Amino acid sequence: MISKNFSSAAATATAALIACLLLTLHTFADRPKFQVLRFNEDWSKLAEPEKTDSFDSLKYIELDAEGNNWLSIGGQLRERVEAWSGFAFRDNDEVFNLHRIFLHGDLHLGPNMRVFGEFINALSTNRDLPGGRRGLDVDSADLLNAFIDFNLPLNDANLTLRIGRQEFLFGKQRLISPLPWANTMRRWDAINGILTTKNWKIQAFASKFVPVDKYDFNENDDNNVLFGVYGTFRKSLDIYYLGRDRDSIDSIRHTIGARYFGKTSAGFDYDVEAAYQFGEVGSADVNAIMVGSQFGYGWTDNQWKPRLWLGFDYGSGDSDPGDGEVETFDQLFPLGHAYLGYIDIVGRQNIIDFSQGIDLKPAKKIGFKIANHFFWRAESADAFYNAGGGVVRPGGAGNENSIGSEIDFTATYSINAHTSLLLGYSHFFAGDFVEQSGAANDTDFFYTQLLFRF
């Protein structure tokens, strides 16, 4: 049953959302774009006195006559309903609501100092599925971001030192993502140096992961340390080193990788990423790899602007768990949702995935996507892992490799510059290994989401 507190909060949020929709009647083309990481937005261009949107008076608040000090305020309301049937391949059926609010303040103190803080309140109705209300669903009244930036202009470059709680998003988010699909978001307590030049953006950082404590203040985990260097050259090549030290399980892994991406004038686009992982887990050596790729072609002169694409994703598995070598790839902190199916039953560990899809945009504000996946275990001796790295079925449960297939349908409608509607349906067809190793119900997942940002 829905608690009275949540019902009241949801009703208040819905009323606020309707009020916001009524306010956002004006839009204009040349405004800053909303970002997944809200601290990446730059609203300084609204320093000019003319305001063309109902929320512009909040996006740039001048604090002195010279314009050296200014404040930007923003936020997000998101309401989502999820309906599940056959969750985790068993007779688990449920419908529940997810609600979240973000509020942030971005204070600029002259050209060389900035303070950014962001509040999160994420709630869920009763979730009568395995795991109940998870840390992915609930984070009651906490800090998502709280950091200070110190900027040091250099010759033809800029160096920023960022200290405090912050979200990370690197590249295509295959390995490091704030996980925006979840009701809560990932965050780290970190020291992060960001060097920006004409051709490069390079980040060097050391951090501790901050797990969600659903009803108390979130504190960082000394036993889950992430550090590394991530560089992007001319928005077409990523090169990186990522280290993860998990003292509680006596594990340290080093990941080196690269990603090459772009578009051609003929309408083709490409994105190829590969990484190698080494280190130690206890007394065993790590030797693992991953590959992610997608190739597409778009017809921009067609009214519906169709884009066809093919993808291949791979995460190595352990061919012999008893040989003293760990070959299962550690997917780190990924956004698996975008690459390995929206049901999130498959992770980038011991997996082979061939995917195909089509994207359509019949009107400026309307978009459709259809994606299909075929999944196999890479090694029959290793387990079947989910998007969170948990074991769905152990390796010894069967000798078949086919996990199954998934088809995803999504539709989006941009109501205005602030508000969007998302509808989706996914179906997972259980494969031979799932049938061989236990309960094997097909899974259905339906969701609808309303998002408002300012």
Sequence and secondary structure as in RCSB ss.txt:
>XXXX:A:sequence
MISKNFSSAAATATAALIACLLLTLHTFADRPKFQVLRFNEDWSKLAEPEKTDSFDSLKYIELDAEGNNWLSIGG
QLRERVEAWSGFAFRDNDEVFNLHRIFLHGDLHLGPNMRVFGEFINALSTNRDLPGGRRGLDVDSADLLNAFIDF
NLPLNDANLTLRIGRQEFLFGKQRLISPLPWANTMRRWDAINGILTTKNWKIQAFASKFVPVDKYDFNENDDNNV
LFGVYGTFRKSLDIYYLGRDRDSIDSIRHTIGARYFGKTSAGFDYDVEAAYQFGEVGSADVNAIMVGSQFGYGWT
DNQWKPRLWLGFDYGSGDSDPGDGEVETFDQLFPLGHAYLGYIDIVGRQNIIDFSQGIDLKPAKKIGFKIANHFF
WRAESADAFYNAGGGVVRPGGAGNENSIGSEIDFTATYSINAHTSLLLGYSHFFAGDFVEQSGAANDTDFFYTQL
LFRF
>XXXX:A:secstr
   HHHHHHHHHHHHHHHHHHHH     SSS    SSGGG   GGGGSS   STTHHHH EE STTSSEEEEEEE
EEEEEEEEEESGGGSS  EEEEEEEEEEEEEEEESTTEEEEEEEEEEEE    STTSS TTT EEEEEEEEEEEE
EEEETTEEEEEEEEEE    TTSSSB   TTSSS   EEEEEEEEEESSEEEEEEEEEE    TTS     TT E
EEEEEEEETTTEEEEEEEEEEGGGTEEEEEEEEEEEEE TTSEEEEEEEEEEEEEETTEEEEEEEEEEEEEEE T
TSTT  EEEEEEEEE   S TTSSEE S    B  GGGTS TT    SSSEEEEEEEEEEEEETTEEEEEEEEEE
E S TTS EE TTS EEE GGG S  EEEEEEEEEEEEE SSSEEEEEEEEEEEE HHHHHHS    EEEEEEEE
EEE 
